[in-house]
Amino acid sequence: MKRTLTVVGILVVIGLLTIPKWQSLSENSSQNNTNSSQSALSVDVHLVEPQVFENKIFSTGTLLANEGIEIRSEISGKIVELRLREGQQVQKGDLLIKINDSELQAQLKQAEYRMSLAEVREKRQKQLLERGGISQEQYDATLNELNVLKAETDLIKAQIDKTEIYAPFDGVVGLRNVSNGSYITPNTQIATFQSINPIKVEFSIPERYAGVVQQGNRVFFNVQGQEEGFEARIYAVEPRINTQTRTLTMRALADNPEGNLLPGAFANIELVLEEIEDALMIPTISVIPELQGQKVFMLKNGVVQDQSISTGIRTERYVQVTEGIAPGDTVLTTGLLQVRNGMDIKVGEINKYEEIEL
């Protein structure tokens, strides 16, 4: 009996000594769980939303006049009437310059008198021919003389027409290099004349885009000294690749009613190749290459889950996803090397798609 009490007493003492240790273990376990919860990986995510995405390429170009000429005379002579003023807006058909034609007018009168006399002679010879008074050969010679005189008259009239220079289209007169009374020749540049509304934009793009650019594509551009941007549309594409630069040249037309855009200006070009409605764009850093394709890590119900995707157009910062994700999904953008399927994470910053401006 005594021995039994002794054993019970020893067990009680051991139990009392063990209780503090169990409490300590329990506290340590609770603390470890708390620390584990507090040390959950913090990651940034991207919220997928449908966007209107424009596939663009960037280039540089030059503004050109819609129509432009150097005003020169076809004949030599003295200017007797100078109607063009520098910077003047003129209409098609307006008289710009008149060259002295007094000598040509005198030659025209002389030729007309000779032609009148030849016409009378031809009528008489024709009547004689019908009566048998002259031979056919004599009549043909008279008729030929009349035709030659008519041709000479027409030639002089054509030369007189060249003494007047008219505006070939609506446009603006540039700086002139002559004055009233100046003697000019066909080599004399009188002034420049240009139509700048609309205005042309000429630029080139790499040949790899030759198959996707089309007439009617929108072009956005800006020039130095103008804060606002301008829009144009492609109207013509060169039907060959430049073998020196491996580029394709094209032209676009832009409205220029105020005349603020001037030919020769340097332009920064933004060409819109394609516009996609409801495009799903994610940061390129989120895409992880695999042997079988590509994947992303997504956050679903607070847990990481990988998802295979198919991609489309790629830009400097974003890539279009065509399969694998839906609007409203959340894609991880940081911590991609630390996360794994089924892992609990903590969300840091939530980002959205931002279009890059020129």
C-alpha positions as CSV (number, residue, x, y, z in Angstrom):
1,M,0.0,0.0,0.0
2,K,2.7,2.3,0.9
3,R,4.6,1.5,-2.3
4,T,1.5,2.3,-4.3
5,L,1.1,5.7,-2.7
6,T,4.8,6.4,-3.5
7,V,4.3,5.6,-7.2
8,V,1.2,7.8,-7.4
9,G,3.0,10.7,-5.7
10,I,5.9,10.4,-8.3
11,L,3.4,10.5,-11.2
12,V,1.7,13.6,-9.8
13,V,5.0,15.4,-9.5
14,I,6.0,14.5,-13.1
15,G,2.6,15.7,-14.3
16,L,3.0,19.0,-12.5
17,L,6.4,19.4,-14.1
18,T,5.1,18.6,-17.6
19,I,2.2,21.2,-17.6
20,P,4.4,24.3,-18.1
21,K,6.2,22.6,-21.0
22,W,2.9,21.8,-22.8
23,Q,1.7,25.3,-22.3
24,S,5.0,26.6,-23.8
25,L,4.7,24.3,-26.8
26,S,1.1,25.5,-27.3
27,E,2.1,29.1,-27.2
28,N,5.0,28.5,-29.6
29,S,2.7,26.8,-32.0
30,S,0.2,29.6,-31.9
31,Q,2.9,32.2,-32.4
32,N,4.3,30.2,-35.4
33,N,0.9,30.2,-37.0
34,T,0.6,34.0,-36.5
35,N,4.0,34.6,-37.9
36,S,3.2,32.4,-40.9
37,S,0.1,34.4,-41.5
38,Q,2.0,37.7,-41.2
39,S,4.8,36.6,-43.5
40,A,2.5,35.7,-46.5
41,L,4.0,36.9,-49.8
42,S,2.9,40.3,-51.0
43,V,2.4,40.7,-54.7
44,D,1.2,43.3,-57.2
45,V,-1.6,42.3,-59.6
46,H,-3.2,43.5,-62.8
47,L,-6.9,43.7,-63.2
48,V,-8.0,42.5,-66.7
49,E,-10.5,44.8,-68.3
50,P,-11.6,44.9,-72.0
51,Q,-10.0,47.9,-73.8
52,V,-10.2,49.5,-77.3
53,F,-6.7,48.6,-78.5
54,E,-5.0,50.3,-81.5
55,N,-2.1,48.4,-83.1
56,K,0.3,51.3,-83.9
57,I,3.8,51.8,-85.4
58,F,5.8,55.0,-85.2
59,S,7.8,56.8,-87.9
60,T,8.9,60.2,-89.1
61,G,7.9,62.0,-92.2
62,T,7.7,65.3,-94.1
63,L,4.8,67.5,-95.0
64,L,4.2,68.2,-98.7
65,A,2.0,70.6,-100.6
66,N,-1.0,69.0,-102.2
67,E,0.0,70.7,-105.4
68,G,3.1,72.8,-105.9
69,I,4.9,74.5,-108.9
70,E,7.5,77.0,-109.7
71,I,5.9,79.8,-111.8
72,R,8.0,80.2,-115.0
73,S,7.2,81.7,-118.4
74,E,7.2,79.6,-121.6
75,I,8.5,82.6,-123.6
76,S,10.9,85.5,-123.1
77,G,9.7,89.0,-122.7
78,K,9.0,92.0,-120.4
79,I,6.5,91.9,-117.7
80,V,3.8,94.6,-118.3
81,E,1.3,93.5,-115.7
82,L,2.2,91.8,-112.4
83,R,-0.9,90.8,-110.4
84,L,0.5,88.3,-108.0
85,R,1.3,89.4,-104.5
86,E,3.4,87.4,-102.0
87,G,1.3,85.3,-99.7
88,Q,-1.8,86.0,-101.7
89,Q,-4.6,83.4,-101.9
90,V,-5.7,83.1,-105.5
91,Q,-8.3,81.0,-107.3
92,K,-7.8,78.7,-110.3
93,G,-7.9,80.7,-113.5
94,D,-6.9,84.1,-112.0
95,L,-4.4,86.1,-114.1
96,L,-1.0,86.3,-112.4
97,I,1.4,87.8,-115.0
98,K,1.1,89.5,-118.4
99,I,4.1,89.7,-120.7
100,N,4.4,92.3,-123.5
101,D,2.7,90.9,-126.7
102,S,2.6,94.0,-128.9
103,E,4.9,92.4,-131.5
104,L,2.9,89.2,-131.6
105,Q,-0.4,91.1,-131.9
106,A,1.0,92.9,-135.0
107,Q,2.1,89.6,-136.5
108,L,-1.4,88.2,-135.8
109,K,-3.1,91.0,-137.7
110,Q,-0.7,90.6,-140.6
111,A,-1.4,86.8,-140.7
112,E,-5.2,87.4,-140.5
113,Y,-5.1,89.9,-143.4
114,R,-3.2,87.4,-145.5
115,M,-5.6,84.6,-144.5
116,S,-8.6,86.7,-145.5
117,L,-7.2,87.4,-148.9
118,A,-6.4,83.7,-149.3
119,E,-9.9,82.7,-148.4
120,V,-11.3,85.0,-151.1
121,R,-8.9,83.6,-153.7
122,E,-9.8,80.0,-152.7
123,K,-13.5,80.7,-153.3
124,R,-12.9,82.2,-156.7
125,Q,-10.6,79.3,-157.7
126,K,-13.3,76.8,-156.6
127,Q,-15.9,78.4,-158.8
128,L,-13.5,78.4,-161.8
129,L,-12.7,74.7,-161.1
130,E,-16.4,73.9,-161.2
131,R,-16.7,75.6,-164.6
132,G,-13.5,74.0,-165.9
133,G,-11.6,77.3,-166.0
134,I,-8.6,76.0,-164.1
135,S,-7.1,72.6,-163.3
136,Q,-7.4,70.6,-160.1
137,E,-3.7,71.2,-159.5
138,Q,-4.0,74.9,-159.5
139,Y,-7.0,74.8,-157.1
140,D,-5.1,72.5,-154.7
141,A,-2.1,74.9,-154.6
142,T,-4.5,77.8,-153.6
143,L,-6.2,75.7,-150.9
144,N,-2.8,74.6,-149.5
145,E,-1.7,78.2,-149.2
146,L,-4.9,79.0,-147.3
147,N,-4.3,76.1,-144.9
148,V,-0.7,77.2,-144.3
149,L,-1.9,80.7,-143.4
150,K,-4.4,79.3,-141.0
151,A,-1.7,77.3,-139.3
152,E,0.5,80.4,-139.0
153,T,-2.4,82.3,-137.5
154,D,-3.0,79.6,-134.9
155,L,0.7,79.5,-134.0
156,I,0.8,83.2,-133.3
157,K,-2.3,82.9,-131.2
158,A,-0.7,80.1,-129.2
159,Q,2.4,82.3,-128.6
160,I,0.1,85.2,-127.5
161,D,-1.6,82.8,-125.0
162,K,1.8,82.1,-123.5
163,T,2.2,85.8,-122.7
164,E,-0.5,85.4,-120.0
165,I,0.2,83.2,-116.9
166,Y,-2.9,82.0,-115.0
167,A,-3.2,80.1,-111.7
168,P,-3.5,76.4,-112.5
169,F,-5.3,75.6,-109.2
170,D,-6.4,77.3,-106.0
171,G,-3.3,78.1,-103.9
172,V,-1.0,80.6,-102.2
173,V,1.7,82.6,-104.0
174,G,5.1,82.3,-102.4
175,L,8.0,84.8,-102.5
176,R,8.4,86.4,-105.9
177,N,11.8,87.1,-107.6
178,V,10.7,89.6,-110.2
179,S,9.1,93.0,-110.4
180,N,6.9,94.8,-112.9
181,G,8.9,95.6,-116.0
182,S,11.4,92.8,-115.5
183,Y,12.6,90.9,-118.5
184,I,12.2,87.2,-118.0
185,T,13.1,84.0,-119.8
186,P,11.9,80.4,-119.4
187,N,14.8,79.9,-117.0
188,T,13.6,82.7,-114.7
189,Q,11.8,81.5,-111.5
190,I,9.1,84.1,-111.0
191,A,7.7,82.7,-107.7
192,T,6.5,79.5,-106.1
193,F,2.8,78.6,-106.0
194,Q,1.4,75.9,-103.7
195,S,-1.9,74.4,-102.6
196,I,-1.7,73.5,-98.9
197,N,-5.3,72.5,-98.1
198,P,-5.4,69.6,-97.8
199,I,-1.7,68.9,-97.1
200,K,0.2,65.7,-97.8
201,V,2.2,63.7,-95.3
202,E,4.9,61.4,-96.7
203,F,6.6,58.8,-94.6
204,S,8.0,55.3,-94.7
205,I,7.5,52.1,-92.6
206,P,9.5,48.9,-92.4
207,E,8.8,46.4,-95.1
208,R,7.5,43.8,-92.7
209,Y,4.3,45.9,-92.3
210,A,3.7,46.1,-96.1
211,G,1.0,43.4,-95.9
212,V,-1.1,45.1,-93.3
213,V,-1.1,48.7,-94.2
214,Q,-4.0,49.8,-96.4
215,Q,-5.5,52.9,-98.0
216,G,-7.8,54.6,-95.5
217,N,-5.6,53.7,-92.4
218,R,-5.6,56.6,-89.9
219,V,-2.4,58.5,-89.3
220,F,-1.8,60.8,-86.3
221,F,1.1,63.3,-86.4
222,N,2.5,66.4,-84.8
223,V,5.0,69.0,-85.9
224,Q,7.3,71.4,-84.1
225,G,5.7,74.6,-83.1
226,Q,2.2,73.2,-83.0
227,E,0.8,71.9,-79.6
228,E,-2.2,70.1,-81.1
229,G,-2.0,66.8,-82.9
230,F,-3.4,66.3,-86.4
231,E,-5.1,63.4,-88.2
232,A,-4.7,62.2,-91.7
233,R,-5.7,59.1,-93.8
234,I,-3.5,57.2,-96.2
235,Y,-4.5,57.7,-99.8
236,A,-1.6,56.2,-101.7
237,V,1.1,53.5,-101.2
238,E,4.2,53.1,-103.3
239,P,3.9,49.8,-105.1
240,R,7.5,48.8,-104.4
241,I,9.9,48.4,-101.5
242,N,12.9,50.7,-101.4
243,T,15.9,48.4,-101.8
244,Q,18.3,50.9,-100.1
245,T,16.3,51.4,-96.9
246,R,14.0,48.3,-97.0
247,T,11.0,50.5,-96.3
248,L,7.7,51.2,-97.9
249,T,6.8,54.8,-98.7
250,M,3.2,56.1,-98.5
251,R,1.3,59.4,-98.4
252,A,-1.6,60.6,-96.3
253,L,-3.9,63.6,-96.6
254,A,-4.8,65.9,-93.7
255,D,-7.2,68.9,-93.6
256,N,-5.4,72.2,-93.3
257,P,-8.1,74.9,-93.4
258,E,-6.2,77.4,-91.4
259,G,-2.9,76.9,-93.2
260,N,-1.0,76.2,-90.0
261,L,0.7,73.2,-91.5
262,L,3.5,74.2,-94.0
263,P,5.2,72.0,-96.6
264,G,8.6,70.8,-95.6
265,A,7.9,70.5,-91.9
266,F,9.2,67.5,-90.0
267,A,6.4,65.3,-88.6
268,N,6.3,62.6,-85.9
269,I,4.0,59.9,-87.3
270,E,1.8,57.4,-85.4
271,L,0.2,55.0,-87.9
272,V,-2.8,52.9,-86.7
273,L,-2.7,49.5,-88.4
274,E,-5.6,47.9,-86.6
275,E,-8.2,48.7,-84.0
276,I,-9.5,45.9,-81.8
277,E,-12.6,46.3,-79.7
278,D,-12.7,44.6,-76.2
279,A,-9.0,43.6,-76.3
280,L,-7.7,41.9,-73.1
281,M,-4.2,43.4,-72.4
282,I,-1.8,42.3,-69.6
283,P,1.7,43.4,-68.8
284,T,4.4,41.5,-70.8
285,I,6.2,40.8,-67.5
286,S,3.3,38.6,-66.4
287,V,3.7,36.1,-69.3
288,I,5.9,33.1,-68.4
289,P,7.2,31.0,-71.4
290,E,6.7,27.2,-71.2
291,L,7.6,24.2,-73.4
292,Q,4.0,23.9,-74.5
293,G,3.3,27.6,-74.8
294,Q,2.8,30.4,-72.3
295,K,1.1,30.8,-68.9
296,V,0.3,33.4,-66.3
297,F,-0.3,33.2,-62.5
298,M,-3.8,34.3,-61.5
299,L,-5.4,35.1,-58.2
300,K,-8.6,33.2,-57.6
301,N,-10.3,33.3,-54.1
302,G,-7.0,34.5,-52.6
303,V,-5.1,31.5,-53.9
304,V,-2.5,31.4,-56.7
305,Q,-3.5,29.4,-59.8
306,D,-1.5,29.1,-63.1
307,Q,-3.3,29.4,-66.4
308,S,-2.2,28.6,-69.9
309,I,-2.9,31.4,-72.4
310,S,-2.6,32.3,-76.1
311,T,-1.3,35.7,-77.1
312,G,-1.8,38.1,-80.0
313,I,-0.3,41.6,-80.6
314,R,2.6,42.6,-78.4
315,T,3.7,46.1,-77.6
316,E,6.6,47.4,-75.5
317,R,4.7,47.0,-72.2
318,Y,1.6,45.0,-72.9
319,V,0.5,41.8,-74.7
320,Q,-2.9,40.9,-76.0
321,V,-4.4,37.7,-74.6
322,T,-6.7,35.9,-77.0
323,E,-7.4,32.8,-75.0
324,G,-7.1,31.7,-71.3
325,I,-8.4,34.7,-69.4
326,A,-11.6,36.7,-69.1
327,P,-12.6,40.2,-68.1
328,G,-12.4,40.6,-64.4
329,D,-9.6,38.1,-63.9
330,T,-6.6,39.2,-61.8
331,V,-3.0,38.4,-63.1
332,L,0.1,38.6,-60.9
333,T,2.8,41.0,-62.0
334,T,5.4,40.5,-59.2
335,G,6.6,37.5,-57.2
336,L,6.4,35.2,-60.2
337,L,9.5,33.2,-59.1
338,Q,8.3,32.7,-55.5
339,V,4.6,31.7,-56.0
340,R,3.2,28.3,-56.8
341,N,-0.2,26.7,-57.2
342,G,-2.4,26.8,-54.2
343,M,-0.2,29.3,-52.3
344,D,-1.9,32.0,-50.2
345,I,-0.7,35.5,-51.0
346,K,-1.4,39.1,-50.0
347,V,-2.3,41.7,-52.6
348,G,-0.2,44.8,-52.7
349,E,-0.9,47.2,-55.6
350,I,-3.7,46.7,-58.2
351,N,-2.9,48.1,-61.6
352,K,-4.9,48.6,-64.8
353,Y,-4.0,49.0,-68.5
354,E,-2.6,52.4,-69.4
355,E,-2.1,53.4,-73.0
356,I,1.2,55.0,-73.8
357,E,0.9,58.4,-75.3
358,L,3.3,59.9,-77.9
